[in-house]
Amino acid sequence: MAWDFATEPEFQAQLDWMDEFVREEIEPLDFILGHPNDFTDPRRAKAIPPLQEQVKKRGLWACHLGPELGGQGYGQVKLGLMNEILGRAKCAPVIFGCQAPDSGNAEILAHYGTEEQKARYLQPLLDNEICSCYSMTEPQGGADPKVFTCQAELIGDEWVINGEKWFSSNARYASFLIVMAVTDPEAPPYQRMSMFIVPCETPGIEIVRNTAVGYELEGGHAYIRYTDVRIPRDHMLGEPGQGFVVSQTRLGGGRIHHAMRTMGKMQRAFDMMCERALARTTQGEALAQKQLVQAMIADSWIDIQQFRLFVLHTAWKIDKLKDYRAVRADISAVKAQMPKVYHDVYARALQVHGSLGLSTEMPFAAGVLDSFHMGLADGPTEVHKVTVARQLLGHYKPADDPFPDYHLIRREEQALKKYADIIELEVGNA
Ligand SMILES: Cc1cc2nc3c(=O)[nH]c(=O)nc-3n(C[C@H](O)[C@H](O)[C@H](O)COP(=O)(O)OP(=O)(O)OC[C@H]3O[C@@H](n4cnc5c(N)ncnc54)[C@H](O)[C@@H]3O)c2cc1C
C-alpha cells in the first residue's frame, strides 16, 4: 500500500479555515459556556447554532459520518487532521457535529436502528437538536462487562429494565440513553447482554447523583438506578445477545477520535511550554537556555511527533482496510499510548510554568488529570495492552524444539549448508 504524508491543497485550505475559526470563535466560548451539551443554557442557545451553521456552510459538519448520513465521508486521516484542531477547545466537537458520545451512539443507531428509530432518535441527534448518553459501566465493574447484572426482561410487549449503571456521562443532558443489559443470564458471558434505546422521560430512571472528575466544577457522570423501566419491545438495538457486538460498533471509531483530539491538546500545552521557556528568566538566563528544560522540550516534541504519526498511520490503515477489526491492535496500542504521552507533555508544561503551572489559572493540572480519563474511558490501558499482545502473538507459532530456528548455532549450520558451494570453492582454491 502506497503512503503519502502530503495534504491536498483544497483540504489544507479547509484546515486553515478551521484553525482560525476554532482559535477566534470557539476557544473563547469555553470561558463563557458551561457544558456544551446543556441545552437549557441560554448562552449556548445563542452562541452555538450560528457557529454550527457556518460549519455546515463550509461542508465540515459531522465529518465522521458517511454521505448517506449527511457527512462528507472524508475518512479517518482527514478526520484526524480535523480532530487535532478540534481537540484544542471543549466546545469545538459540538460545533462541528462530531462530539462523543453522540458520534458513537449515532453509529450504533445507523447500523441497528429501525427506520422509525432513526427518524425519532438518530436524525435529531445528527442535527444536534438533542444529545445522548451511553450507559454501560456498572458500580461493581467496568473493565469486565461479564460482571454486569443490570437486567432487561421481556414482559408482554415491553422490556423491563432493573439495575444500576455508573459513570453514564451526559445523562443529565440527554434525551435518550443507550443501555446494555443482561437478557439471558444463562447464556455464555459474551452472549448474555443486549442493547436498548431508553428515552430519558421513561418512568423509573433515577439519577442517584452526578459524579464529577477532579477538574470538573459540576458533575456530569451519572450514577443511575433503573427500577422497572418499561420500554417498547422494538427498542432493542440488534438481536438479543448481541450487546457486545453492538458496543464494538462505537468503540473502534471512538477510541481513535479521542486520540486525534489529544494530539491537539498536547500541541497546545507544548506551545505554551516553549513560549514560557523563552520568556521566563532565572539566574540571569532564559529557562530555554537550561539544558534540563531543553530536554523537557525535546522529549515532549518527540512524544507528540511519534504519537501523531502513530495515530495518523492507524487512521490511514482504517481507511485502506475499511474494517476496524483488522486494525484492532493498532487502535488498542494508540489507546494505551495516549494517557502516557498526554500526561507527560502536560506534566512537563506544568513544571516549566512552576507554581503558576500547578494553579487552576493554567490548564496543565486539569490536563494531567484528564490523561487518566483517557486511560480509563473506553477501557483501561492494561486491557488494551493485553489486546495488543494477544493480537501480535497471534502472528507467531511456538518452536517445536528447545533450540529454535533462530538459535545462532542453527542459523550458522543453515548458512553453511546454503552456501556450501562457495565454501567448497574457497577450500578448493586454498
Ligand atoms: C471520564 C470518564 C467518563 C466515562 N464515561 C462513561 C460513559 O459515558 N458510559 C459508560 O458506560 N462508562 C463510562 N466510563 C467508565 C469507563 O468505561 C470505566 O471507567 C472503565 O471501563 C474501567 O472500569 P472501572 O472504572 O470500573 O475500573 P475497574 O474495572 O475497576 O478497573 C480498575 C483498574 O483495574 C485494572 N484492571 C482492570 N482490568 C484489568 C485487566 N484485565 N488486567 C490488568 N489490570 C486491569 C486497571 O488498572 C484499571 O484501571 C467513563 C469513565 C471515565 C473516567
The ligand as an SDF file (V2000), in Angstrom:
LIG
                    3D

 53 58  0  0  0  0  0  0  0  0999 V2000
  -14.3340   10.4890   32.4970 C   0  0  0  0  0  0  0  0  0  0  0  0
  -14.9670    9.1510   32.2810 C   0  0  0  0  0  0  0  0  0  0  0  0
  -16.1160    9.0590   31.5030 C   0  0  0  0  0  0  0  0  0  0  0  0
  -16.7470    7.8120   31.3360 C   0  0  0  0  0  0  0  0  0  0  0  0
  -17.9070    7.7590   30.6130 N   0  0  0  0  0  0  0  0  0  0  0  0
  -18.5770    6.5900   30.5220 C   0  0  0  0  0  0  0  0  0  0  0  0
  -19.8330    6.5360   29.8400 C   0  0  0  0  0  0  0  0  0  0  0  0
  -20.3060    7.5370   29.2880 O   0  0  0  0  0  0  0  0  0  0  0  0
  -20.5150    5.3750   29.8370 N   0  0  0  0  0  0  0  0  0  0  0  0
  -20.0350    4.2380   30.4260 C   0  0  0  0  0  0  0  0  0  0  0  0
  -20.6920    3.2130   30.3690 O   0  0  0  0  0  0  0  0  0  0  0  0
  -18.8430    4.2640   31.0860 N   0  0  0  0  0  0  0  0  0  0  0  0
  -18.1100    5.4100   31.1520 C   0  0  0  0  0  0  0  0  0  0  0  0
  -16.9240    5.4530   31.8370 N   0  0  0  0  0  0  0  0  0  0  0  0
  -16.4670    4.2770   32.5540 C   0  0  0  0  0  0  0  0  0  0  0  0
  -15.2890    3.5770   31.9240 C   0  0  0  0  0  0  0  0  0  0  0  0
  -15.7060    2.8480   30.7910 O   0  0  0  0  0  0  0  0  0  0  0  0
  -14.6880    2.6840   33.0320 C   0  0  0  0  0  0  0  0  0  0  0  0
  -14.0780    3.5650   33.9830 O   0  0  0  0  0  0  0  0  0  0  0  0
  -13.6840    1.6770   32.5350 C   0  0  0  0  0  0  0  0  0  0  0  0
  -14.2860    0.6910   31.7180 O   0  0  0  0  0  0  0  0  0  0  0  0
  -12.9890    0.9740   33.7380 C   0  0  0  0  0  0  0  0  0  0  0  0
  -13.9420    0.4610   34.6210 O   0  0  0  0  0  0  0  0  0  0  0  0
  -13.8650    0.8250   36.1640 P   0  0  0  0  0  0  0  0  0  0  0  0
  -13.7780    2.2820   36.3270 O   0  0  0  0  0  0  0  0  0  0  0  0
  -14.9720    0.1040   36.8590 O   0  0  0  0  0  0  0  0  0  0  0  0
  -12.4920    0.2190   36.6500 O   0  0  0  0  0  0  0  0  0  0  0  0
  -12.1980   -1.2910   37.0340 P   0  0  0  0  0  0  0  0  0  0  0  0
  -12.8280   -2.2170   36.0870 O   0  0  0  0  0  0  0  0  0  0  0  0
  -12.4720   -1.4570   38.4850 O   0  0  0  0  0  0  0  0  0  0  0  0
  -10.6200   -1.3340   36.8160 O   0  0  0  0  0  0  0  0  0  0  0  0
   -9.7630   -0.5920   37.7180 C   0  0  0  0  0  0  0  0  0  0  0  0
   -8.3320   -0.8160   37.3170 C   0  0  0  0  0  0  0  0  0  0  0  0
   -8.0160   -2.2000   37.4140 O   0  0  0  0  0  0  0  0  0  0  0  0
   -7.0160   -2.5210   36.4570 C   0  0  0  0  0  0  0  0  0  0  0  0
   -7.5270   -3.5420   35.5510 N   0  0  0  0  0  0  0  0  0  0  0  0
   -8.7900   -3.7680   35.1690 C   0  0  0  0  0  0  0  0  0  0  0  0
   -8.8750   -4.8160   34.3320 N   0  0  0  0  0  0  0  0  0  0  0  0
   -7.6200   -5.2930   34.1740 C   0  0  0  0  0  0  0  0  0  0  0  0
   -7.0200   -6.3620   33.4460 C   0  0  0  0  0  0  0  0  0  0  0  0
   -7.7780   -7.1500   32.6550 N   0  0  0  0  0  0  0  0  0  0  0  0
   -5.6850   -6.5500   33.5420 N   0  0  0  0  0  0  0  0  0  0  0  0
   -4.9210   -5.7380   34.3210 C   0  0  0  0  0  0  0  0  0  0  0  0
   -5.4350   -4.7150   35.0370 N   0  0  0  0  0  0  0  0  0  0  0  0
   -6.7580   -4.4840   34.9730 C   0  0  0  0  0  0  0  0  0  0  0  0
   -6.7230   -1.2320   35.6860 C   0  0  0  0  0  0  0  0  0  0  0  0
   -5.6290   -0.5750   36.2720 O   0  0  0  0  0  0  0  0  0  0  0  0
   -7.9900   -0.4460   35.8830 C   0  0  0  0  0  0  0  0  0  0  0  0
   -7.8070    0.9460   35.7260 O   0  0  0  0  0  0  0  0  0  0  0  0
  -16.2280    6.6610   31.9610 C   0  0  0  0  0  0  0  0  0  0  0  0
  -15.0440    6.7630   32.7270 C   0  0  0  0  0  0  0  0  0  0  0  0
  -14.4120    7.9800   32.8800 C   0  0  0  0  0  0  0  0  0  0  0  0
  -13.1770    8.0470   33.7330 C   0  0  0  0  0  0  0  0  0  0  0  0
  1  2  1  0
  2  3  1  0
  2 52  2  0
  3  4  2  0
  4  5  1  0
  4 50  1  0
  5  6  2  0
  6  7  1  0
  6 13  1  0
  7  8  2  0
  7  9  1  0
  9 10  1  0
 10 11  2  0
 10 12  1  0
 12 13  2  0
 13 14  1  0
 14 15  1  0
 14 50  1  0
 15 16  1  0
 16 17  1  0
 16 18  1  0
 18 19  1  0
 18 20  1  0
 20 21  1  0
 20 22  1  0
 22 23  1  0
 23 24  1  0
 24 25  2  0
 24 26  1  0
 24 27  1  0
 27 28  1  0
 28 29  2  0
 28 30  1  0
 28 31  1  0
 31 32  1  0
 32 33  1  0
 33 34  1  0
 33 48  1  0
 34 35  1  0
 35 36  1  0
 35 46  1  0
 36 37  1  0
 36 45  1  0
 37 38  2  0
 38 39  1  0
 39 40  1  0
 39 45  2  0
 40 41  1  0
 40 42  2  0
 42 43  1  0
 43 44  2  0
 44 45  1  0
 46 47  1  0
 46 48  1  0
 48 49  1  0
 50 51  2  0
 51 52  1  0
 52 53  1  0
M  END
$$$$
